[in-house]
Amino acid sequence: MREIDARGLSCPEPVMQVNMALKAFPGEELKILVSEAHSYHNVEDLLKDKKIAYEGKELEEHYEIIARP
């Protein structure tokens, strides 16, 4: 599983990083870390648009999304 640590980055950077990783590593699970709620929701929207299954949760200091293409 590849990890994308986009904590501390403002949108659209987390979405851009996830999109690039989806293209670079097709079919691989991704663990995505973001620190802001709006970044979390924007990444969710990207995954929904691409019809990629995912699970997300809010942790103490950040959000985590596991994407399963």
HTML snippet that shows the backbone in 3Dmol.js (N, CA, C, O; Angstrom):
<script src="https://3Dmol.org/build/3Dmol-min.js"></script>
<div id="view" style="width:600px;height:400px;position:relative"></div>
<script>
const pdb = `
ATOM      1  N   MET A   1       0.849  -1.176   0.000  1.00  0.00           N
ATOM      2  CA  MET A   1       0.000   0.000   0.000  1.00  0.00           C
ATOM      3  C   MET A   1       0.892   1.236   0.000  1.00  0.00           C
ATOM      4  O   MET A   1       1.796   1.372   0.824  1.00  0.00           O
ATOM      5  N   ARG A   2       0.620   2.117  -0.928  1.00  0.00           N
ATOM      6  CA  ARG A   2       1.374   3.373  -1.003  1.00  0.00           C
ATOM      7  C   ARG A   2       0.716   4.416  -0.113  1.00  0.00           C
ATOM      8  O   ARG A   2      -0.503   4.432   0.058  1.00  0.00           O
ATOM      9  N   GLU A   3       1.546   5.287   0.449  1.00  0.00           N
ATOM     10  CA  GLU A   3       1.032   6.336   1.331  1.00  0.00           C
ATOM     11  C   GLU A   3       1.257   7.707   0.709  1.00  0.00           C
ATOM     12  O   GLU A   3       2.344   8.016   0.221  1.00  0.00           O
ATOM     13  N   ILE A   4       0.218   8.510   0.737  1.00  0.00           N
ATOM     14  CA  ILE A   4       0.303   9.899   0.296  1.00  0.00           C
ATOM     15  C   ILE A   4       0.058  10.760   1.524  1.00  0.00           C
ATOM     16  O   ILE A   4      -1.057  10.817   2.043  1.00  0.00           O
ATOM     17  N   ASP A   5       1.094  11.421   1.977  1.00  0.00           N
ATOM     18  CA  ASP A   5       0.985  12.275   3.160  1.00  0.00           C
ATOM     19  C   ASP A   5       0.827  13.719   2.701  1.00  0.00           C
ATOM     20  O   ASP A   5       1.802  14.402   2.387  1.00  0.00           O
ATOM     21  N   ALA A   6      -0.425  14.163   2.672  1.00  0.00           N
ATOM     22  CA  ALA A   6      -0.724  15.527   2.227  1.00  0.00           C
ATOM     23  C   ALA A   6      -1.135  16.407   3.402  1.00  0.00           C
ATOM     24  O   ALA A   6      -1.796  17.429   3.222  1.00  0.00           O
ATOM     25  N   ARG A   7      -0.738  16.001   4.604  1.00  0.00           N
ATOM     26  CA  ARG A   7      -1.072  16.812   5.783  1.00  0.00           C
ATOM     27  C   ARG A   7      -0.368  18.159   5.678  1.00  0.00           C
ATOM     28  O   ARG A   7       0.796  18.243   5.286  1.00  0.00           O
ATOM     29  N   GLY A   8      -1.095  19.201   6.037  1.00  0.00           N
ATOM     30  CA  GLY A   8      -0.535  20.548   6.013  1.00  0.00           C
ATOM     31  C   GLY A   8      -0.618  21.231   4.661  1.00  0.00           C
ATOM     32  O   GLY A   8      -0.278  22.408   4.542  1.00  0.00           O
ATOM     33  N   LEU A   9      -1.064  20.515   3.644  1.00  0.00           N
ATOM     34  CA  LEU A   9      -1.182  21.107   2.315  1.00  0.00           C
ATOM     35  C   LEU A   9      -2.596  21.624   2.098  1.00  0.00           C
ATOM     36  O   LEU A   9      -3.565  21.043   2.586  1.00  0.00           O
ATOM     37  N   SER A  10      -2.700  22.712   1.367  1.00  0.00           N
ATOM     38  CA  SER A  10      -4.005  23.290   1.041  1.00  0.00           C
ATOM     39  C   SER A  10      -4.477  22.774  -0.307  1.00  0.00           C
ATOM     40  O   SER A  10      -3.673  22.420  -1.170  1.00  0.00           O
ATOM     41  N   CYS A  11      -5.783  22.738  -0.473  1.00  0.00           N
ATOM     42  CA  CYS A  11      -6.347  22.344  -1.767  1.00  0.00           C
ATOM     43  C   CYS A  11      -5.967  23.389  -2.808  1.00  0.00           C
ATOM     44  O   CYS A  11      -5.918  24.583  -2.514  1.00  0.00           O
ATOM     45  N   PRO A  12      -5.706  22.940  -3.999  1.00  0.00           N
ATOM     46  CA  PRO A  12      -5.995  21.629  -4.566  1.00  0.00           C
ATOM     47  C   PRO A  12      -4.847  20.627  -4.476  1.00  0.00           C
ATOM     48  O   PRO A  12      -4.938  19.552  -5.067  1.00  0.00           O
ATOM     49  N   GLU A  13      -3.778  20.940  -3.762  1.00  0.00           N
ATOM     50  CA  GLU A  13      -2.585  20.089  -3.742  1.00  0.00           C
ATOM     51  C   GLU A  13      -2.876  18.636  -3.332  1.00  0.00           C
ATOM     52  O   GLU A  13      -2.411  17.730  -4.024  1.00  0.00           O
ATOM     53  N   PRO A  14      -3.617  18.361  -2.248  1.00  0.00           N
ATOM     54  CA  PRO A  14      -3.883  16.957  -1.904  1.00  0.00           C
ATOM     55  C   PRO A  14      -4.612  16.204  -3.025  1.00  0.00           C
ATOM     56  O   PRO A  14      -4.294  15.049  -3.307  1.00  0.00           O
ATOM     57  N   VAL A  15      -5.578  16.853  -3.654  1.00  0.00           N
ATOM     58  CA  VAL A  15      -6.321  16.219  -4.748  1.00  0.00           C
ATOM     59  C   VAL A  15      -5.388  15.945  -5.922  1.00  0.00           C
ATOM     60  O   VAL A  15      -5.464  14.881  -6.537  1.00  0.00           O
ATOM     61  N   MET A  16      -4.520  16.882  -6.234  1.00  0.00           N
ATOM     62  CA  MET A  16      -3.570  16.702  -7.333  1.00  0.00           C
ATOM     63  C   MET A  16      -2.624  15.542  -7.046  1.00  0.00           C
ATOM     64  O   MET A  16      -2.333  14.746  -7.939  1.00  0.00           O
ATOM     65  N   GLN A  17      -2.140  15.438  -5.808  1.00  0.00           N
ATOM     66  CA  GLN A  17      -1.236  14.342  -5.450  1.00  0.00           C
ATOM     67  C   GLN A  17      -1.930  12.988  -5.566  1.00  0.00           C
ATOM     68  O   GLN A  17      -1.350  12.027  -6.071  1.00  0.00           O
ATOM     69  N   VAL A  18      -3.173  12.918  -5.098  1.00  0.00           N
ATOM     70  CA  VAL A  18      -3.923  11.661  -5.184  1.00  0.00           C
ATOM     71  C   VAL A  18      -4.176  11.305  -6.649  1.00  0.00           C
ATOM     72  O   VAL A  18      -4.006  10.151  -7.042  1.00  0.00           O
ATOM     73  N   ASN A  19      -4.570  12.259  -7.437  1.00  0.00           N
ATOM     74  CA  ASN A  19      -4.834  12.007  -8.853  1.00  0.00           C
ATOM     75  C   ASN A  19      -3.583  11.504  -9.565  1.00  0.00           C
ATOM     76  O   ASN A  19      -3.663  10.572 -10.366  1.00  0.00           O
ATOM     77  N   MET A  20      -2.434  12.105  -9.284  1.00  0.00           N
ATOM     78  CA  MET A  20      -1.175  11.654  -9.885  1.00  0.00           C
ATOM     79  C   MET A  20      -0.836  10.236  -9.436  1.00  0.00           C
ATOM     80  O   MET A  20      -0.384   9.426 -10.245  1.00  0.00           O
ATOM     81  N   ALA A  21      -1.048   9.926  -8.159  1.00  0.00           N
ATOM     82  CA  ALA A  21      -0.755   8.585  -7.648  1.00  0.00           C
ATOM     83  C   ALA A  21      -1.679   7.543  -8.270  1.00  0.00           C
ATOM     84  O   ALA A  21      -1.243   6.431  -8.568  1.00  0.00           O
ATOM     85  N   LEU A  22      -2.938   7.887  -8.467  1.00  0.00           N
ATOM     86  CA  LEU A  22      -3.871   6.949  -9.104  1.00  0.00           C
ATOM     87  C   LEU A  22      -3.420   6.612 -10.520  1.00  0.00           C
ATOM     88  O   LEU A  22      -3.567   5.474 -10.965  1.00  0.00           O
ATOM     89  N   LYS A  23      -2.876   7.589 -11.223  1.00  0.00           N
ATOM     90  CA  LYS A  23      -2.382   7.358 -12.582  1.00  0.00           C
ATOM     91  C   LYS A  23      -1.060   6.598 -12.575  1.00  0.00           C
ATOM     92  O   LYS A  23      -0.835   5.733 -13.421  1.00  0.00           O
ATOM     93  N   ALA A  24      -0.186   6.919 -11.623  1.00  0.00           N
ATOM     94  CA  ALA A  24       1.144   6.307 -11.571  1.00  0.00           C
ATOM     95  C   ALA A  24       1.115   4.872 -11.057  1.00  0.00           C
ATOM     96  O   ALA A  24       1.955   4.057 -11.440  1.00  0.00           O
ATOM     97  N   PHE A  25       0.147   4.559 -10.188  1.00  0.00           N
ATOM     98  CA  PHE A  25       0.086   3.239  -9.555  1.00  0.00           C
ATOM     99  C   PHE A  25      -1.309   2.634  -9.712  1.00  0.00           C
ATOM    100  O   PHE A  25      -1.988   2.392  -8.714  1.00  0.00           O
ATOM    101  N   PRO A  26      -1.744   2.387 -10.944  1.00  0.00           N
ATOM    102  CA  PRO A  26      -3.106   1.882 -11.150  1.00  0.00           C
ATOM    103  C   PRO A  26      -3.325   0.546 -10.449  1.00  0.00           C
ATOM    104  O   PRO A  26      -2.480  -0.348 -10.511  1.00  0.00           O
ATOM    105  N   GLY A  27      -4.467   0.424  -9.784  1.00  0.00           N
ATOM    106  CA  GLY A  27      -4.816  -0.823  -9.111  1.00  0.00           C
ATOM    107  C   GLY A  27      -4.233  -0.996  -7.728  1.00  0.00           C
ATOM    108  O   GLY A  27      -4.593  -1.944  -7.030  1.00  0.00           O
ATOM    109  N   GLU A  28      -3.342  -0.112  -7.307  1.00  0.00           N
ATOM    110  CA  GLU A  28      -2.730  -0.231  -5.980  1.00  0.00           C
ATOM    111  C   GLU A  28      -3.554   0.511  -4.937  1.00  0.00           C
ATOM    112  O   GLU A  28      -4.122   1.568  -5.208  1.00  0.00           O
ATOM    113  N   GLU A  29      -3.607  -0.068  -3.732  1.00  0.00           N
ATOM    114  CA  GLU A  29      -4.262   0.619  -2.623  1.00  0.00           C
ATOM    115  C   GLU A  29      -3.436   1.833  -2.218  1.00  0.00           C
ATOM    116  O   GLU A  29      -2.206   1.801  -2.238  1.00  0.00           O
ATOM    117  N   LEU A  30      -4.131   2.892  -1.852  1.00  0.00           N
ATOM    118  CA  LEU A  30      -3.473   4.115  -1.402  1.00  0.00           C
ATOM    119  C   LEU A  30      -3.970   4.478  -0.013  1.00  0.00           C
ATOM    120  O   LEU A  30      -5.168   4.430   0.269  1.00  0.00           O
ATOM    121  N   LYS A  31      -3.034   4.841   0.846  1.00  0.00           N
ATOM    122  CA  LYS A  31      -3.370   5.406   2.155  1.00  0.00           C
ATOM    123  C   LYS A  31      -3.108   6.899   2.041  1.00  0.00           C
ATOM    124  O   LYS A  31      -1.978   7.325   1.803  1.00  0.00           O
ATOM    125  N   ILE A  32      -4.164   7.693   2.212  1.00  0.00           N
ATOM    126  CA  ILE A  32      -4.088   9.134   2.003  1.00  0.00           C
ATOM    127  C   ILE A  32      -4.313   9.839   3.335  1.00  0.00           C
ATOM    128  O   ILE A  32      -5.303   9.584   4.020  1.00  0.00           O
ATOM    129  N   LEU A  33      -3.393  10.722   3.695  1.00  0.00           N
ATOM    130  CA  LEU A  33      -3.492  11.476   4.943  1.00  0.00           C
ATOM    131  C   LEU A  33      -3.636  12.959   4.620  1.00  0.00           C
ATOM    132  O   LEU A  33      -2.834  13.524   3.877  1.00  0.00           O
ATOM    133  N   VAL A  34      -4.668  13.583   5.187  1.00  0.00           N
ATOM    134  CA  VAL A  34      -4.875  15.025   5.025  1.00  0.00           C
ATOM    135  C   VAL A  34      -5.223  15.614   6.383  1.00  0.00           C
ATOM    136  O   VAL A  34      -5.728  14.913   7.261  1.00  0.00           O
ATOM    137  N   SER A  35      -4.953  16.901   6.551  1.00  0.00           N
ATOM    138  CA  SER A  35      -5.175  17.515   7.863  1.00  0.00           C
ATOM    139  C   SER A  35      -6.438  18.364   7.940  1.00  0.00           C
ATOM    140  O   SER A  35      -6.891  18.687   9.038  1.00  0.00           O
ATOM    141  N   GLU A  36      -7.008  18.728   6.815  1.00  0.00           N
ATOM    142  CA  GLU A  36      -8.168  19.618   6.815  1.00  0.00           C
ATOM    143  C   GLU A  36      -9.415  18.905   6.309  1.00  0.00           C
ATOM    144  O   GLU A  36      -9.341  18.070   5.407  1.00  0.00           O
ATOM    145  N   ALA A  37     -10.563  19.242   6.897  1.00  0.00           N
ATOM    146  CA  ALA A  37     -11.830  18.613   6.507  1.00  0.00           C
ATOM    147  C   ALA A  37     -12.151  18.869   5.034  1.00  0.00           C
ATOM    148  O   ALA A  37     -12.621  17.969   4.339  1.00  0.00           O
ATOM    149  N   HIS A  38     -11.900  20.091   4.553  1.00  0.00           N
ATOM    150  CA  HIS A  38     -12.224  20.373   3.148  1.00  0.00           C
ATOM    151  C   HIS A  38     -11.348  19.560   2.200  1.00  0.00           C
ATOM    152  O   HIS A  38     -11.805  19.166   1.127  1.00  0.00           O
ATOM    153  N   SER A  39     -10.105  19.304   2.575  1.00  0.00           N
ATOM    154  CA  SER A  39      -9.238  18.455   1.753  1.00  0.00           C
ATOM    155  C   SER A  39      -9.760  17.022   1.739  1.00  0.00           C
ATOM    156  O   SER A  39      -9.768  16.360   0.702  1.00  0.00           O
ATOM    157  N   TYR A  40     -10.193  16.559   2.902  1.00  0.00           N
ATOM    158  CA  TYR A  40     -10.772  15.216   3.020  1.00  0.00           C
ATOM    159  C   TYR A  40     -11.971  15.081   2.078  1.00  0.00           C
ATOM    160  O   TYR A  40     -12.067  14.108   1.331  1.00  0.00           O
ATOM    161  N   HIS A  41     -12.878  16.048   2.111  1.00  0.00           N
ATOM    162  CA  HIS A  41     -14.078  15.986   1.277  1.00  0.00           C
ATOM    163  C   HIS A  41     -13.746  16.117  -0.213  1.00  0.00           C
ATOM    164  O   HIS A  41     -14.397  15.490  -1.049  1.00  0.00           O
ATOM    165  N   ASN A  42     -12.750  16.917  -0.541  1.00  0.00           N
ATOM    166  CA  ASN A  42     -12.352  17.053  -1.944  1.00  0.00           C
ATOM    167  C   ASN A  42     -11.731  15.764  -2.478  1.00  0.00           C
ATOM    168  O   ASN A  42     -11.968  15.392  -3.627  1.00  0.00           O
ATOM    169  N   VAL A  43     -10.939  15.083  -1.655  1.00  0.00           N
ATOM    170  CA  VAL A  43     -10.372  13.793  -2.065  1.00  0.00           C
ATOM    171  C   VAL A  43     -11.498  12.765  -2.208  1.00  0.00           C
ATOM    172  O   VAL A  43     -11.506  11.975  -3.153  1.00  0.00           O
ATOM    173  N   GLU A  44     -12.442  12.777  -1.274  1.00  0.00           N
ATOM    174  CA  GLU A  44     -13.614  11.891  -1.389  1.00  0.00           C
ATOM    175  C   GLU A  44     -14.333  12.121  -2.717  1.00  0.00           C
ATOM    176  O   GLU A  44     -14.682  11.165  -3.409  1.00  0.00           O
ATOM    177  N   ASP A  45     -14.552  13.375  -3.071  1.00  0.00           N
ATOM    178  CA  ASP A  45     -15.239  13.698  -4.326  1.00  0.00           C
ATOM    179  C   ASP A  45     -14.478  13.153  -5.532  1.00  0.00           C
ATOM    180  O   ASP A  45     -15.084  12.625  -6.464  1.00  0.00           O
ATOM    181  N   LEU A  46     -13.156  13.280  -5.516  1.00  0.00           N
ATOM    182  CA  LEU A  46     -12.338  12.747  -6.602  1.00  0.00           C
ATOM    183  C   LEU A  46     -12.522  11.236  -6.719  1.00  0.00           C
ATOM    184  O   LEU A  46     -12.723  10.716  -7.816  1.00  0.00           O
ATOM    185  N   LEU A  47     -12.453  10.535  -5.590  1.00  0.00           N
ATOM    186  CA  LEU A  47     -12.587   9.080  -5.607  1.00  0.00           C
ATOM    187  C   LEU A  47     -13.980   8.659  -6.067  1.00  0.00           C
ATOM    188  O   LEU A  47     -14.120   7.687  -6.809  1.00  0.00           O
ATOM    189  N   LYS A  48     -15.000   9.377  -5.638  1.00  0.00           N
ATOM    190  CA  LYS A  48     -16.372   9.081  -6.090  1.00  0.00           C
ATOM    191  C   LYS A  48     -16.492   9.284  -7.598  1.00  0.00           C
ATOM    192  O   LYS A  48     -17.076   8.454  -8.295  1.00  0.00           O
ATOM    193  N   ASP A  49     -15.942  10.384  -8.100  1.00  0.00           N
ATOM    194  CA  ASP A  49     -16.001  10.668  -9.540  1.00  0.00           C
ATOM    195  C   ASP A  49     -15.329   9.572 -10.359  1.00  0.00           C
ATOM    196  O   ASP A  49     -15.771   9.249 -11.461  1.00  0.00           O
ATOM    197  N   LYS A  50     -14.262   9.009  -9.813  1.00  0.00           N
ATOM    198  CA  LYS A  50     -13.519   7.956 -10.509  1.00  0.00           C
ATOM    199  C   LYS A  50     -14.052   6.561 -10.183  1.00  0.00           C
ATOM    200  O   LYS A  50     -13.515   5.557 -10.649  1.00  0.00           O
ATOM    201  N   LYS A  51     -15.123   6.509  -9.370  1.00  0.00           N
ATOM    202  CA  LYS A  51     -15.756   5.246  -8.969  1.00  0.00           C
ATOM    203  C   LYS A  51     -14.759   4.300  -8.290  1.00  0.00           C
ATOM    204  O   LYS A  51     -14.705   3.107  -8.585  1.00  0.00           O
ATOM    205  N   ILE A  52     -13.982   4.869  -7.380  1.00  0.00           N
ATOM    206  CA  ILE A  52     -12.991   4.110  -6.619  1.00  0.00           C
ATOM    207  C   ILE A  52     -13.519   3.909  -5.208  1.00  0.00           C
ATOM    208  O   ILE A  52     -13.915   4.863  -4.538  1.00  0.00           O
ATOM    209  N   ALA A  53     -13.520   2.655  -4.764  1.00  0.00           N
ATOM    210  CA  ALA A  53     -13.977   2.336  -3.409  1.00  0.00           C
ATOM    211  C   ALA A  53     -12.987   2.908  -2.403  1.00  0.00           C
ATOM    212  O   ALA A  53     -11.780   2.933  -2.646  1.00  0.00           O
ATOM    213  N   TYR A  54     -13.508   3.364  -1.277  1.00  0.00           N
ATOM    214  CA  TYR A  54     -12.635   3.926  -0.248  1.00  0.00           C
ATOM    215  C   TYR A  54     -13.311   3.832   1.108  1.00  0.00           C
ATOM    216  O   TYR A  54     -14.528   3.677   1.216  1.00  0.00           O
ATOM    217  N   GLU A  55     -12.484   3.931   2.136  1.00  0.00           N
ATOM    218  CA  GLU A  55     -12.950   4.053   3.515  1.00  0.00           C
ATOM    219  C   GLU A  55     -12.211   5.230   4.121  1.00  0.00           C
ATOM    220  O   GLU A  55     -10.996   5.352   3.966  1.00  0.00           O
ATOM    221  N   GLY A  56     -12.932   6.090   4.805  1.00  0.00           N
ATOM    222  CA  GLY A  56     -12.309   7.253   5.417  1.00  0.00           C
ATOM    223  C   GLY A  56     -12.677   7.369   6.874  1.00  0.00           C
ATOM    224  O   GLY A  56     -13.742   6.925   7.302  1.00  0.00           O
ATOM    225  N   LYS A  57     -11.779   7.975   7.634  1.00  0.00           N
ATOM    226  CA  LYS A  57     -12.068   8.202   9.049  1.00  0.00           C
ATOM    227  C   LYS A  57     -11.304   9.416   9.543  1.00  0.00           C
ATOM    228  O   LYS A  57     -10.257   9.787   9.011  1.00  0.00           O
ATOM    229  N   GLU A  58     -11.865  10.020  10.578  1.00  0.00           N
ATOM    230  CA  GLU A  58     -11.224  11.156  11.232  1.00  0.00           C
ATOM    231  C   GLU A  58     -10.449  10.625  12.426  1.00  0.00           C
ATOM    232  O   GLU A  58     -11.005   9.940  13.284  1.00  0.00           O
ATOM    233  N   LEU A  59      -9.171  10.943  12.474  1.00  0.00           N
ATOM    234  CA  LEU A  59      -8.327  10.576  13.607  1.00  0.00           C
ATOM    235  C   LEU A  59      -8.116  11.824  14.460  1.00  0.00           C
ATOM    236  O   LEU A  59      -8.693  12.873  14.175  1.00  0.00           O
ATOM    237  N   GLU A  60      -7.302  11.721  15.495  1.00  0.00           N
ATOM    238  CA  GLU A  60      -7.124  12.855  16.412  1.00  0.00           C
ATOM    239  C   GLU A  60      -6.616  14.117  15.722  1.00  0.00           C
ATOM    240  O   GLU A  60      -7.148  15.205  15.946  1.00  0.00           O
ATOM    241  N   GLU A  61      -5.592  13.978  14.887  1.00  0.00           N
ATOM    242  CA  GLU A  61      -4.963  15.168  14.315  1.00  0.00           C
ATOM    243  C   GLU A  61      -5.053  15.253  12.797  1.00  0.00           C
ATOM    244  O   GLU A  61      -4.553  16.208  12.204  1.00  0.00           O
ATOM    245  N   HIS A  62      -5.680  14.273  12.163  1.00  0.00           N
ATOM    246  CA  HIS A  62      -5.798  14.292  10.709  1.00  0.00           C
ATOM    247  C   HIS A  62      -6.895  13.327  10.257  1.00  0.00           C
ATOM    248  O   HIS A  62      -7.545  12.668  11.068  1.00  0.00           O
ATOM    249  N   TYR A  63      -7.075  13.267   8.960  1.00  0.00           N
ATOM    250  CA  TYR A  63      -8.031  12.350   8.338  1.00  0.00           C
ATOM    251  C   TYR A  63      -7.245  11.310   7.553  1.00  0.00           C
ATOM    252  O   TYR A  63      -6.159  11.584   7.041  1.00  0.00           O
ATOM    253  N   GLU A  64      -7.817  10.109   7.469  1.00  0.00           N
ATOM    254  CA  GLU A  64      -7.173   9.025   6.730  1.00  0.00           C
ATOM    255  C   GLU A  64      -8.188   8.420   5.771  1.00  0.00           C
ATOM    256  O   GLU A  64      -9.331   8.151   6.142  1.00  0.00           O
ATOM    257  N   ILE A  65      -7.761   8.213   4.554  1.00  0.00           N
ATOM    258  CA  ILE A  65      -8.593   7.567   3.541  1.00  0.00           C
ATOM    259  C   ILE A  65      -7.791   6.407   2.959  1.00  0.00           C
ATOM    260  O   ILE A  65      -6.629   6.564   2.587  1.00  0.00           O
ATOM    261  N   ILE A  66      -8.428   5.246   2.887  1.00  0.00           N
ATOM    262  CA  ILE A  66      -7.842   4.098   2.202  1.00  0.00           C
ATOM    263  C   ILE A  66      -8.626   3.926   0.907  1.00  0.00           C
ATOM    264  O   ILE A  66      -9.824   3.644   0.931  1.00  0.00           O
ATOM    265  N   ALA A  67      -7.945   4.095  -0.219  1.00  0.00           N
ATOM    266  CA  ALA A  67      -8.568   3.954  -1.533  1.00  0.00           C
ATOM    267  C   ALA A  67      -8.203   2.591  -2.099  1.00  0.00           C
ATOM    268  O   ALA A  67      -7.044   2.177  -2.072  1.00  0.00           O
ATOM    269  N   ARG A  68      -9.229   1.895  -2.617  1.00  0.00           N
ATOM    270  CA  ARG A  68      -9.031   0.553  -3.165  1.00  0.00           C
ATOM    271  C   ARG A  68      -9.522   0.516  -4.613  1.00  0.00           C
ATOM    272  O   ARG A  68     -10.663   0.140  -4.884  1.00  0.00           O
ATOM    273  N   PRO A  69      -8.653   0.908  -5.531  1.00  0.00           N
ATOM    274  CA  PRO A  69      -9.061   0.918  -6.958  1.00  0.00           C
ATOM    275  C   PRO A  69      -9.387  -0.477  -7.475  1.00  0.00           C
ATOM    276  O   PRO A  69      -9.742  -0.635  -8.643  1.00  0.00           O
TER     277      PRO A  69
END
`;
const viewer = $3Dmol.createViewer("view");
viewer.addModel(pdb, "pdb");
viewer.setStyle({}, {cartoon: {color: "spectrum"}});
viewer.zoomTo();
viewer.render();
</script>
